[in-house]
């Protein structure tokens, strides 16, 4: 039997660009970081 699973990832944690200039924020940056 299969069941649906939700996986949640906080790629940028609690950081903002002001605190960490290299944190991924845009959808393209988040996708690239997730695939890296």
N, C-alpha and C positions, 0 to 999 in steps of 0.2 A: 504494500500500500504506500502510495506517495503522499507527502504532505507538503504544503507550501512553507517556505522558510524565509524570514525577512532578515537580511544581514545589514547592519548599520555600521558605517565607518565614519570616523571624524578625521578626515584627512588634514584639516587645518587646525584641529583642536580648538582651543579658546583664543587663538591669536588673531590679530588684525594686521593689515598691511602696515599700519603705523608702528606696531610693535615688532614685526618681523617682515621686512620688505620682500622676502622670497616665499611667503606663504601663498599657496594656491587659492585664488578667490573666484576667478571666472570659470564658467563651465568647461572651457577648453583646458585651462590650467588644472582643474580638478581631475578631468579625464586623463590627461597626460601623467599626472602624479599617481593616479590609481593604477595605471598600466605599467608604471616604471618598476 
